[in-house]
Amino acid sequence: MKKVLIICTGNSCRSIMAEAVINHFLKKQWQAFSAGTHPSHVHPYAIKALQELGIEVQGLRSKSISEFWDSEDLDLVVTVCDSAKENCPVFHKPIPRVHMSFEDPVRYGALDIDEAMQGFRKVRADIVARLLPLLQAYEH
């Protein structure tokens, strides 16, 4: 089984959703982890968006990239926001990297939960549509 680390800035939305989506849909091929260059907290709407598809959310937490610096068994690093791509540190072992930018799902100033959730559902669908096929086709 291959291991992938998904990196974002806050490890609160995009990378958390990517971790859970990969572990749900590609669990026989990939084990996913996520981390942030400046970790914060898991956004409750990211959890809600995952639960809408029946994806397991227990154990999801915002983690620092420093937890993975010494990882010897990562097969791939994927950055999912431009800031994380620019600020991604060098790992001790050379690990192949891919950048796939996803829009920030947080709708600042959203008037209600339905409006706020639109961004999270869109990013969730984008992860399923673009990131899963990339990992399914990945050979290294």
C-alpha positions, 0 to 999 in steps of 0.5 A, a space after each residue: 500500500 502506498 502512502 500519501 501526505 496531503 499538505 495545506 496551510 491550516 490543515 483545516 479544510 482541503 487537506 483534511 477532506 482529501 485525507 478522508 476521501 482518499 482513505 474512504 475511496 482508495 483504502 486498498 491502494 493508498 493510505 492518506 495523511 494530512 498536515 499543515 504548514 501552519 496547522 489550526 483546527 478542523 473546520 466543522 463544515 469540512 466534517 459535515 461535507 464528509 459525513 454527507 457522503 458517509 465518510 468516516 471522520 473519527 480521528 481527523 485532526 489538524 496536524 503539523 507538517 513537522 510530524 512527518 519530516 522523518 517519515 521514511 515510508 511516504 510515497 508521495 506529497 501532494 500540496 493542495 493550496 498555493 501557499 503550502 506549495 511555496 512554503 513546503 519544507 524539504 523532507 529528510 528523504 526525497 519524496 516525489 511531489 505533486 501540486 494540485 490547487 483547490 479553491 479555499 472552501 470557506 465562504 467568508 461572510 456567508 449568510 447561512 449554513 447552506 450558503 457556507 456549505 456550497 464551497 465545501 461541497 464543491 471542493 469535496 467534489 473537485 477532490 473526488 473528480 481530480 485527486 482520486 484519478 491522479 492517485 489511481 494512475 500514479 506509478 512510481 
